[in-house]
Structures are given as C-alpha cells and as structure tokens.
Amino acid sequence: MKASGRAIRDSSGHLSPFQFSRRDNLENCGPKMIMTYSAKYYDGTTTYGGYLVIMVSNEHLVIKILDNLPLDGGAPLLCDGITVYNPLTYYGLDKAEMHLEMVGLCGLGHMAIKFAKAMMSLKFAMGIMNGIIGTISIMHTLLPLISFLKTHGKLVMAGAPEKLLELLTFPLLMGQNIMGRSCVGGVKEMKEMIDFASKHNKITDIELIPMDYVNTAMQHLLKIDFK
C-alpha cells in the first residue's frame, strides 16, 4: 500500500479550530480532547470512529508508521500501544531493574508485556513489584493488587470499568504507594513508542478478517470467544 497526498498549512485555523499546547506534550489529555467514539465534535455531531479514506489533519498530529512495521499490526499501536507505553515511561516503570506486573492480558495487556519484556524483567511474587499496570475494564478488586507492591510501588489504571471501583486507602498509606491513571500519550510519546516498537519489532497481535465477517466477529467478542 502506498501513501500519497498533499500537505496544506492552515494558518487561518478554520480547518482545525483548536490550539494545541506542545509544552507538556499532552495533546490528547486537554479539556478540548475529542474521543474517537461516542463523543461530541465541536459542531455538536457525534464521533463514530476513525474509519475514513481521506482526512485533513494538523501536521503536528500526524504519526509516521515506519517501513519495517506492517500496517495491519502496526496501526493498532496508536491505540493499544500508546495506552500502555505511556504509563510505563511516565511513571518511570521502564527501567531494566524494575519488576512489573500486568493485570489483564487482552488487547492492552499483551502489548504491555511485549514492551515491558523489551525494557525490563517480569516477575510475580508478593511485595516485590515496582509497578502494576491494570488493563481490566470490568469490575475487579484492587486491594489484592496492592499487596504485590513494594514500598513506593505504583498501581496504574489503564482499563476503564463502567462502574466505580472501591479501594481502601490504608494499604496505600502503609506502603507509601502511589495510584495513578493513564489514558493515552501525546504526539511526542506516540512517536517515541513507534520508534521503540520498530527497533524491537513489537507489533499488535491481530486476527485479520474480511469485512463481511465483522458481525460474526462481534458475536465472538461478546462471547469472549477469540484467539
């Protein structure tokens, strides 16, 4: 697949009405962020996903997929890849001597393990974890996870359960632990993530299906019947 197109500089701001601050590199975390799905665009219309043939974008927000990354396994890195890469680097959990645990091994979790294995060692034992990244999006208990953290350990939530999660603060106080959250990174982190994935040959595990199989595939997802 070859890419072709035209770059247009829009100094008027009409094509892109938002002003992005590059100082903190958190374009995707600002108050004017528009989610890809089920959000409201600036004209009031609802967003239904990023499926398109052509688009107009601010040049600062365009990410290059490097040549050695296949498009089918490389494109999802802009979702699952950055969602787990950002907390690894932001919370300082990317050091070789770190011990890290992943909770949830589906889309986000499997990429977190791939990145973490290229950064550090993965171990599993009580009270030795520098960090835990939670990618579960259903109700679950947080208290057992804290017992795996060492002093100053960090529990970072990257999953998004629909209901409130209960957590007693006393265990956090006793270990001087930190609980954080992470959604996605900014453009700077996305470019770093793509470079890291390219260098270590890390891509998303996918199942490529024809378009007429989509509805069947969705039924498999609902039944948790997938590879």
Buried (B, 14 or more C-beta within 10 A) or exposed (E): EEEEEEEEEEEEEEEBEEEBEEEEBBBBBEEEEEEEEEEEEEEEEEEEEEEEEEEEEBEEEEBEBEEEBEEEBBBBBBBBBBBBBBBBBBBEBBEEEBBBBBBBEBBBBBBBBBBBEBBBEBEEEEEEBBBBBBBBBEEBEBEEBBEBBBEEBBBBBBBEEEEEEEBEEEBBEEBEBBBBEBBBBBBEBBBBBBEBBBEEEBBBEBEEEEEEEEEEBEEBEEEEEEE
